Amino acid sequence: MTKLFAQFAKDESGATAIEYGLIAALIALAIIVGARSLGNALNDQFDKIASEVDNAS
């Protein structure tokens, strides 16, 4: 029984999977934040262009 617990304590495959999961979550979060920021900037630009076109007519 002690041998089983010792092997379980030495096994790091689960920890590696958790680390990869955390890295993937952080990358996904960075992509979401970047896309939202880019979307807001593009929306502001298109609003400016629409305003200029409306004022020109």
mmCIF file of the N, C-alpha and C atoms, coordinates in Angstrom:
data_MODEL
# 
_entry.id   MODEL 
# 
loop_
_atom_site.group_PDB 
_atom_site.id 
_atom_site.type_symbol 
_atom_site.label_atom_id 
_atom_site.label_alt_id 
_atom_site.label_comp_id 
_atom_site.label_asym_id 
_atom_site.label_entity_id 
_atom_site.label_seq_id 
_atom_site.pdbx_PDB_ins_code 
_atom_site.Cartn_x 
_atom_site.Cartn_y 
_atom_site.Cartn_z 
_atom_site.occupancy 
_atom_site.B_iso_or_equiv 
_atom_site.pdbx_formal_charge 
_atom_site.auth_seq_id 
_atom_site.auth_comp_id 
_atom_site.auth_asym_id 
_atom_site.auth_atom_id 
_atom_site.pdbx_PDB_model_num 
ATOM 1   N N  . MET A 1 1  ? 0.822   -1.195 0.000   1.00 0.00 ? 1  MET A N  1 
ATOM 2   C CA . MET A 1 1  ? 0.000   0.000  0.000   1.00 0.00 ? 1  MET A CA 1 
ATOM 3   C C  . MET A 1 1  ? 0.868   1.261  0.000   1.00 0.00 ? 1  MET A C  1 
ATOM 4   N N  . THR A 1 2  ? 1.954   1.226  0.765   1.00 0.00 ? 2  THR A N  1 
ATOM 5   C CA . THR A 1 2  ? 2.842   2.397  0.795   1.00 0.00 ? 2  THR A CA 1 
ATOM 6   C C  . THR A 1 2  ? 3.512   2.591  -0.559  1.00 0.00 ? 2  THR A C  1 
ATOM 7   N N  . LYS A 1 3  ? 3.783   1.487  -1.229  1.00 0.00 ? 3  LYS A N  1 
ATOM 8   C CA . LYS A 1 3  ? 4.394   1.577  -2.556  1.00 0.00 ? 3  LYS A CA 1 
ATOM 9   C C  . LYS A 1 3  ? 3.440   2.268  -3.534  1.00 0.00 ? 3  LYS A C  1 
ATOM 10  N N  . LEU A 1 4  ? 2.161   1.982  -3.418  1.00 0.00 ? 4  LEU A N  1 
ATOM 11  C CA . LEU A 1 4  ? 1.156   2.601  -4.281  1.00 0.00 ? 4  LEU A CA 1 
ATOM 12  C C  . LEU A 1 4  ? 1.097   4.111  -4.054  1.00 0.00 ? 4  LEU A C  1 
ATOM 13  N N  . PHE A 1 5  ? 1.119   4.519  -2.790  1.00 0.00 ? 5  PHE A N  1 
ATOM 14  C CA . PHE A 1 5  ? 1.101   5.952  -2.483  1.00 0.00 ? 5  PHE A CA 1 
ATOM 15  C C  . PHE A 1 5  ? 2.370   6.648  -2.952  1.00 0.00 ? 5  PHE A C  1 
ATOM 16  N N  . ALA A 1 6  ? 3.507   5.968  -2.850  1.00 0.00 ? 6  ALA A N  1 
ATOM 17  C CA . ALA A 1 6  ? 4.773   6.541  -3.303  1.00 0.00 ? 6  ALA A CA 1 
ATOM 18  C C  . ALA A 1 6  ? 4.752   6.744  -4.816  1.00 0.00 ? 6  ALA A C  1 
ATOM 19  N N  . GLN A 1 7  ? 4.230   5.757  -5.545  1.00 0.00 ? 7  GLN A N  1 
ATOM 20  C CA . GLN A 1 7  ? 4.130   5.899  -7.002  1.00 0.00 ? 7  GLN A CA 1 
ATOM 21  C C  . GLN A 1 7  ? 3.162   7.019  -7.370  1.00 0.00 ? 7  GLN A C  1 
ATOM 22  N N  . PHE A 1 8  ? 2.075   7.127  -6.637  1.00 0.00 ? 8  PHE A N  1 
ATOM 23  C CA . PHE A 1 8  ? 1.092   8.182  -6.901  1.00 0.00 ? 8  PHE A CA 1 
ATOM 24  C C  . PHE A 1 8  ? 1.706   9.557  -6.660  1.00 0.00 ? 8  PHE A C  1 
ATOM 25  N N  . ALA A 1 9  ? 2.521   9.686  -5.613  1.00 0.00 ? 9  ALA A N  1 
ATOM 26  C CA . ALA A 1 9  ? 3.147   10.971 -5.287  1.00 0.00 ? 9  ALA A CA 1 
ATOM 27  C C  . ALA A 1 9  ? 4.182   11.365 -6.336  1.00 0.00 ? 9  ALA A C  1 
ATOM 28  N N  . LYS A 1 10 ? 4.844   10.377 -6.943  1.00 0.00 ? 10 LYS A N  1 
ATOM 29  C CA . LYS A 1 10 ? 5.876   10.663 -7.938  1.00 0.00 ? 10 LYS A CA 1 
ATOM 30  C C  . LYS A 1 10 ? 5.299   10.925 -9.325  1.00 0.00 ? 10 LYS A C  1 
ATOM 31  N N  . ASP A 1 11 ? 4.068   10.517 -9.572  1.00 0.00 ? 11 ASP A N  1 
ATOM 32  C CA . ASP A 1 11 ? 3.449   10.671 -10.883 1.00 0.00 ? 11 ASP A CA 1 
ATOM 33  C C  . ASP A 1 11 ? 3.121   12.140 -11.126 1.00 0.00 ? 11 ASP A C  1 
ATOM 34  N N  . GLU A 1 12 ? 3.708   12.709 -12.175 1.00 0.00 ? 12 GLU A N  1 
ATOM 35  C CA . GLU A 1 12 ? 3.496   14.128 -12.477 1.00 0.00 ? 12 GLU A CA 1 
ATOM 36  C C  . GLU A 1 12 ? 2.698   14.342 -13.759 1.00 0.00 ? 12 GLU A C  1 
ATOM 37  N N  . SER A 1 13 ? 2.147   13.305 -14.338 1.00 0.00 ? 13 SER A N  1 
ATOM 38  C CA . SER A 1 13 ? 1.433   13.468 -15.603 1.00 0.00 ? 13 SER A CA 1 
ATOM 39  C C  . SER A 1 13 ? 0.174   14.303 -15.436 1.00 0.00 ? 13 SER A C  1 
ATOM 40  N N  . GLY A 1 14 ? -0.524  14.174 -14.328 1.00 0.00 ? 14 GLY A N  1 
ATOM 41  C CA . GLY A 1 14 ? -1.712  14.990 -14.090 1.00 0.00 ? 14 GLY A CA 1 
ATOM 42  C C  . GLY A 1 14 ? -1.368  16.456 -13.920 1.00 0.00 ? 14 GLY A C  1 
ATOM 43  N N  . ALA A 1 15 ? -0.254  16.721 -13.236 1.00 0.00 ? 15 ALA A N  1 
ATOM 44  C CA . ALA A 1 15 ? 0.181   18.106 -13.032 1.00 0.00 ? 15 ALA A CA 1 
ATOM 45  C C  . ALA A 1 15 ? 0.530   18.754 -14.368 1.00 0.00 ? 15 ALA A C  1 
ATOM 46  N N  . THR A 1 16 ? 1.155   18.002 -15.254 1.00 0.00 ? 16 THR A N  1 
ATOM 47  C CA . THR A 1 16 ? 1.510   18.537 -16.565 1.00 0.00 ? 16 THR A CA 1 
ATOM 48  C C  . THR A 1 16 ? 0.252   18.874 -17.358 1.00 0.00 ? 16 THR A C  1 
ATOM 49  N N  . ALA A 1 17 ? -0.750  18.028 -17.297 1.00 0.00 ? 17 ALA A N  1 
ATOM 50  C CA . ALA A 1 17 ? -1.994  18.298 -18.013 1.00 0.00 ? 17 ALA A CA 1 
ATOM 51  C C  . ALA A 1 17 ? -2.668  19.552 -17.470 1.00 0.00 ? 17 ALA A C  1 
ATOM 52  N N  . ILE A 1 18 ? -2.636  19.721 -16.160 1.00 0.00 ? 18 ILE A N  1 
ATOM 53  C CA . ILE A 1 18 ? -3.230  20.917 -15.552 1.00 0.00 ? 18 ILE A CA 1 
ATOM 54  C C  . ILE A 1 18 ? -2.472  22.164 -15.992 1.00 0.00 ? 18 ILE A C  1 
ATOM 55  N N  . GLU A 1 19 ? -1.149  22.069 -16.032 1.00 0.00 ? 19 GLU A N  1 
ATOM 56  C CA . GLU A 1 19 ? -0.344  23.221 -16.471 1.00 0.00 ? 19 GLU A CA 1 
ATOM 57  C C  . GLU A 1 19 ? -0.669  23.599 -17.912 1.00 0.00 ? 19 GLU A C  1 
ATOM 58  N N  . TYR A 1 20 ? -0.784  22.603 -18.781 1.00 0.00 ? 20 TYR A N  1 
ATOM 59  C CA . TYR A 1 20 ? -1.135  22.890 -20.176 1.00 0.00 ? 20 TYR A CA 1 
ATOM 60  C C  . TYR A 1 20 ? -2.537  23.496 -20.275 1.00 0.00 ? 20 TYR A C  1 
ATOM 61  N N  . GLY A 1 21 ? -3.442  23.029 -19.437 1.00 0.00 ? 21 GLY A N  1 
ATOM 62  C CA . GLY A 1 21 ? -4.788  23.594 -19.426 1.00 0.00 ? 21 GLY A CA 1 
ATOM 63  C C  . GLY A 1 21 ? -4.791  25.049 -18.992 1.00 0.00 ? 21 GLY A C  1 
ATOM 64  N N  . LEU A 1 22 ? -3.991  25.371 -17.980 1.00 0.00 ? 22 LEU A N  1 
ATOM 65  C CA . LEU A 1 22 ? -3.899  26.764 -17.522 1.00 0.00 ? 22 LEU A CA 1 
ATOM 66  C C  . LEU A 1 22 ? -3.271  27.660 -18.588 1.00 0.00 ? 22 LEU A C  1 
ATOM 67  N N  . ILE A 1 23 ? -2.241  27.162 -19.248 1.00 0.00 ? 23 ILE A N  1 
ATOM 68  C CA . ILE A 1 23 ? -1.611  27.941 -20.315 1.00 0.00 ? 23 ILE A CA 1 
ATOM 69  C C  . ILE A 1 23 ? -2.605  28.191 -21.446 1.00 0.00 ? 23 ILE A C  1 
ATOM 70  N N  . ALA A 1 24 ? -3.361  27.170 -21.820 1.00 0.00 ? 24 ALA A N  1 
ATOM 71  C CA . ALA A 1 24 ? -4.358  27.329 -22.884 1.00 0.00 ? 24 ALA A CA 1 
ATOM 72  C C  . ALA A 1 24 ? -5.432  28.335 -22.481 1.00 0.00 ? 24 ALA A C  1 
ATOM 73  N N  . ALA A 1 25 ? -5.840  28.304 -21.220 1.00 0.00 ? 25 ALA A N  1 
ATOM 74  C CA . ALA A 1 25 ? -6.853  29.255 -20.740 1.00 0.00 ? 25 ALA A CA 1 
ATOM 75  C C  . ALA A 1 25 ? -6.323  30.682 -20.772 1.00 0.00 ? 25 ALA A C  1 
ATOM 76  N N  . LEU A 1 26 ? -5.068  30.878 -20.390 1.00 0.00 ? 26 LEU A N  1 
ATOM 77  C CA . LEU A 1 26 ? -4.483  32.225 -20.426 1.00 0.00 ? 26 LEU A CA 1 
ATOM 78  C C  . LEU A 1 26 ? -4.340  32.736 -21.855 1.00 0.00 ? 26 LEU A C  1 
ATOM 79  N N  . ILE A 1 27 ? -3.953  31.865 -22.767 1.00 0.00 ? 27 ILE A N  1 
ATOM 80  C CA . ILE A 1 27 ? -3.847  32.270 -24.178 1.00 0.00 ? 27 ILE A CA 1 
ATOM 81  C C  . ILE A 1 27 ? -5.226  32.635 -24.724 1.00 0.00 ? 27 ILE A C  1 
ATOM 82  N N  . ALA A 1 28 ? -6.236  31.841 -24.384 1.00 0.00 ? 28 ALA A N  1 
ATOM 83  C CA . ALA A 1 28 ? -7.599  32.140 -24.842 1.00 0.00 ? 28 ALA A CA 1 
ATOM 84  C C  . ALA A 1 28 ? -8.077  33.470 -24.282 1.00 0.00 ? 28 ALA A C  1 
ATOM 85  N N  . LEU A 1 29 ? -7.772  33.732 -23.021 1.00 0.00 ? 29 LEU A N  1 
ATOM 86  C CA . LEU A 1 29 ? -8.164  35.002 -22.406 1.00 0.00 ? 29 LEU A CA 1 
ATOM 87  C C  . LEU A 1 29 ? -7.484  36.179 -23.103 1.00 0.00 ? 29 LEU A C  1 
ATOM 88  N N  . ALA A 1 30 ? -6.199  36.027 -23.421 1.00 0.00 ? 30 ALA A N  1 
ATOM 89  C CA . ALA A 1 30 ? -5.483  37.101 -24.118 1.00 0.00 ? 30 ALA A CA 1 
ATOM 90  C C  . ALA A 1 30 ? -6.075  37.348 -25.503 1.00 0.00 ? 30 ALA A C  1 
ATOM 91  N N  . ILE A 1 31 ? -6.453  36.288 -26.196 1.00 0.00 ? 31 ILE A N  1 
ATOM 92  C CA . ILE A 1 31 ? -7.060  36.441 -27.521 1.00 0.00 ? 31 ILE A CA 1 
ATOM 93  C C  . ILE A 1 31 ? -8.410  37.149 -27.421 1.00 0.00 ? 31 ILE A C  1 
ATOM 94  N N  . ILE A 1 32 ? -9.204  36.784 -26.425 1.00 0.00 ? 32 ILE A N  1 
ATOM 95  C CA . ILE A 1 32 ? -10.513 37.408 -26.246 1.00 0.00 ? 32 ILE A CA 1 
ATOM 96  C C  . ILE A 1 32 ? -10.366 38.895 -25.944 1.00 0.00 ? 32 ILE A C  1 
ATOM 97  N N  . VAL A 1 33 ? -9.461  39.234 -25.038 1.00 0.00 ? 33 VAL A N  1 
ATOM 98  C CA . VAL A 1 33 ? -9.256  40.647 -24.683 1.00 0.00 ? 33 VAL A CA 1 
ATOM 99  C C  . VAL A 1 33 ? -8.754  41.428 -25.890 1.00 0.00 ? 33 VAL A C  1 
ATOM 100 N N  . GLY A 1 34 ? -7.809  40.860 -26.634 1.00 0.00 ? 34 GLY A N  1 
ATOM 101 C CA . GLY A 1 34 ? -7.283  41.540 -27.816 1.00 0.00 ? 34 GLY A CA 1 
ATOM 102 C C  . GLY A 1 34 ? -8.331  41.722 -28.890 1.00 0.00 ? 34 GLY A C  1 
ATOM 103 N N  . ALA A 1 35 ? -9.142  40.704 -29.112 1.00 0.00 ? 35 ALA A N  1 
ATOM 104 C CA . ALA A 1 35 ? -10.182 40.807 -30.136 1.00 0.00 ? 35 ALA A CA 1 
ATOM 105 C C  . ALA A 1 35 ? -11.235 41.843 -29.750 1.00 0.00 ? 35 ALA A C  1 
ATOM 106 N N  . ARG A 1 36 ? -11.573 41.872 -28.480 1.00 0.00 ? 36 ARG A N  1 
ATOM 107 C CA . ARG A 1 36 ? -12.562 42.860 -28.032 1.00 0.00 ? 36 ARG A CA 1 
ATOM 108 C C  . ARG A 1 36 ? -12.022 44.278 -28.196 1.00 0.00 ? 36 ARG A C  1 
ATOM 109 N N  . SER A 1 37 ? -10.754 44.473 -27.853 1.00 0.00 ? 37 SER A N  1 
ATOM 110 C CA . SER A 1 37 ? -10.139 45.788 -27.991 1.00 0.00 ? 37 SER A CA 1 
ATOM 111 C C  . SER A 1 37 ? -10.071 46.212 -29.458 1.00 0.00 ? 37 SER A C  1 
ATOM 112 N N  . LEU A 1 38 ? -9.676  45.282 -30.310 1.00 0.00 ? 38 LEU A N  1 
ATOM 113 C CA . LEU A 1 38 ? -9.618  45.574 -31.737 1.00 0.00 ? 38 LEU A CA 1 
ATOM 114 C C  . LEU A 1 38 ? -11.008 45.865 -32.286 1.00 0.00 ? 38 LEU A C  1 
ATOM 115 N N  . GLY A 1 39 ? -12.002 45.116 -31.850 1.00 0.00 ? 39 GLY A N  1 
ATOM 116 C CA . GLY A 1 39 ? -13.370 45.341 -32.299 1.00 0.00 ? 39 GLY A CA 1 
ATOM 117 C C  . GLY A 1 39 ? -13.885 46.716 -31.906 1.00 0.00 ? 39 GLY A C  1 
ATOM 118 N N  . ASN A 1 40 ? -13.580 47.125 -30.673 1.00 0.00 ? 40 ASN A N  1 
ATOM 119 C CA . ASN A 1 40 ? -14.012 48.456 -30.223 1.00 0.00 ? 40 ASN A CA 1 
ATOM 120 C C  . ASN A 1 40 ? -13.320 49.555 -31.024 1.00 0.00 ? 40 ASN A C  1 
ATOM 121 N N  . ALA A 1 41 ? -12.030 49.380 -31.307 1.00 0.00 ? 41 ALA A N  1 
ATOM 122 C CA . ALA A 1 41 ? -11.303 50.383 -32.081 1.00 0.00 ? 41 ALA A CA 1 
ATOM 123 C C  . ALA A 1 41 ? -11.865 50.476 -33.501 1.00 0.00 ? 41 ALA A C  1 
ATOM 124 N N  . LEU A 1 42 ? -12.165 49.321 -34.109 1.00 0.00 ? 42 LEU A N  1 
ATOM 125 C CA . LEU A 1 42 ? -12.742 49.340 -35.457 1.00 0.00 ? 42 LEU A CA 1 
ATOM 126 C C  . LEU A 1 42 ? -14.130 49.971 -35.456 1.00 0.00 ? 42 LEU A C  1 
ATOM 127 N N  . ASN A 1 43 ? -14.911 49.687 -34.442 1.00 0.00 ? 43 ASN A N  1 
ATOM 128 C CA . ASN A 1 43 ? -16.249 50.266 -34.344 1.00 0.00 ? 43 ASN A CA 1 
ATOM 129 C C  . ASN A 1 43 ? -16.156 51.788 -34.243 1.00 0.00 ? 43 ASN A C  1 
ATOM 130 N N  . ASP A 1 44 ? -15.222 52.286 -33.460 1.00 0.00 ? 44 ASP A N  1 
ATOM 131 C CA . ASP A 1 44 ? -15.042 53.733 -33.347 1.00 0.00 ? 44 ASP A CA 1 
ATOM 132 C C  . ASP A 1 44 ? -14.657 54.348 -34.695 1.00 0.00 ? 44 ASP A C  1 
ATOM 133 N N  . GLN A 1 45 ? -13.764 53.680 -35.420 1.00 0.00 ? 45 GLN A N  1 
ATOM 134 C CA . GLN A 1 45 ? -13.350 54.181 -36.733 1.00 0.00 ? 45 GLN A CA 1 
ATOM 135 C C  . GLN A 1 45 ? -14.526 54.231 -37.701 1.00 0.00 ? 45 GLN A C  1 
ATOM 136 N N  . PHE A 1 46 ? -15.317 53.174 -37.739 1.00 0.00 ? 46 PHE A N  1 
ATOM 137 C CA . PHE A 1 46 ? -16.466 53.148 -38.647 1.00 0.00 ? 46 PHE A CA 1 
ATOM 138 C C  . PHE A 1 46 ? -17.518 54.180 -38.241 1.00 0.00 ? 46 PHE A C  1 
ATOM 139 N N  . ASP A 1 47 ? -17.671 54.424 -36.955 1.00 0.00 ? 47 ASP A N  1 
ATOM 140 C CA . ASP A 1 47 ? -18.590 55.476 -36.516 1.00 0.00 ? 47 ASP A CA 1 
ATOM 141 C C  . ASP A 1 47 ? -18.115 56.846 -36.983 1.00 0.00 ? 47 ASP A C  1 
ATOM 142 N N  . LYS A 1 48 ? -16.802 57.086 -36.926 1.00 0.00 ? 48 LYS A N  1 
ATOM 143 C CA . LYS A 1 48 ? -16.243 58.358 -37.405 1.00 0.00 ? 48 LYS A CA 1 
ATOM 144 C C  . LYS A 1 48 ? -16.486 58.509 -38.902 1.00 0.00 ? 48 LYS A C  1 
ATOM 145 N N  . ILE A 1 49 ? -16.226 57.433 -39.644 1.00 0.00 ? 49 ILE A N  1 
ATOM 146 C CA . ILE A 1 49 ? -16.420 57.489 -41.096 1.00 0.00 ? 49 ILE A CA 1 
ATOM 147 C C  . ILE A 1 49 ? -17.878 57.725 -41.437 1.00 0.00 ? 49 ILE A C  1 
ATOM 148 N N  . ALA A 1 50 ? -18.794 57.049 -40.745 1.00 0.00 ? 50 ALA A N  1 
ATOM 149 C CA . ALA A 1 50 ? -20.223 57.234 -40.990 1.00 0.00 ? 50 ALA A CA 1 
ATOM 150 C C  . ALA A 1 50 ? -20.641 58.663 -40.669 1.00 0.00 ? 50 ALA A C  1 
ATOM 151 N N  . SER A 1 51 ? -20.098 59.219 -39.619 1.00 0.00 ? 51 SER A N  1 
ATOM 152 C CA . SER A 1 51 ? -20.418 60.600 -39.256 1.00 0.00 ? 51 SER A CA 1 
ATOM 153 C C  . SER A 1 51 ? -19.935 61.577 -40.332 1.00 0.00 ? 51 SER A C  1 
ATOM 154 N N  . GLU A 1 52 ? -18.722 61.353 -40.829 1.00 0.00 ? 52 GLU A N  1 
ATOM 155 C CA . GLU A 1 52 ? -18.186 62.226 -41.880 1.00 0.00 ? 52 GLU A CA 1 
ATOM 156 C C  . GLU A 1 52 ? -19.001 62.125 -43.171 1.00 0.00 ? 52 GLU A C  1 
ATOM 157 N N  . VAL A 1 53 ? -19.438 60.913 -43.507 1.00 0.00 ? 53 VAL A N  1 
ATOM 158 C CA . VAL A 1 53 ? -20.235 60.730 -44.723 1.00 0.00 ? 53 VAL A CA 1 
ATOM 159 C C  . VAL A 1 53 ? -21.593 61.415 -44.553 1.00 0.00 ? 53 VAL A C  1 
ATOM 160 N N  . ASP A 1 54 ? -22.184 61.302 -43.367 1.00 0.00 ? 54 ASP A N  1 
ATOM 161 C CA . ASP A 1 54 ? -23.484 61.961 -43.129 1.00 0.00 ? 54 ASP A CA 1 
ATOM 162 C C  . ASP A 1 54 ? -23.356 63.476 -43.195 1.00 0.00 ? 54 ASP A C  1 
ATOM 163 N N  . ASN A 1 55 ? -22.277 64.006 -42.667 1.00 0.00 ? 55 ASN A N  1 
ATOM 164 C CA . ASN A 1 55 ? -22.080 65.455 -42.670 1.00 0.00 ? 55 ASN A CA 1 
ATOM 165 C C  . ASN A 1 55 ? -21.729 65.982 -44.063 1.00 0.00 ? 55 ASN A C  1 
ATOM 166 N N  . ALA A 1 56 ? -21.164 65.160 -44.908 1.00 0.00 ? 56 ALA A N  1 
ATOM 167 C CA . ALA A 1 56 ? -20.767 65.588 -46.246 1.00 0.00 ? 56 ALA A CA 1 
ATOM 168 C C  . ALA A 1 56 ? -21.977 65.744 -47.170 1.00 0.00 ? 56 ALA A C  1 
ATOM 169 N N  . SER A 1 57 ? -23.048 65.031 -46.903 1.00 0.00 ? 57 SER A N  1 
ATOM 170 C CA . SER A 1 57 ? -24.185 65.098 -47.810 1.00 0.00 ? 57 SER A CA 1 
ATOM 171 C C  . SER A 1 57 ? -25.076 66.239 -47.505 1.00 0.00 ? 57 SER A C  1 
# 
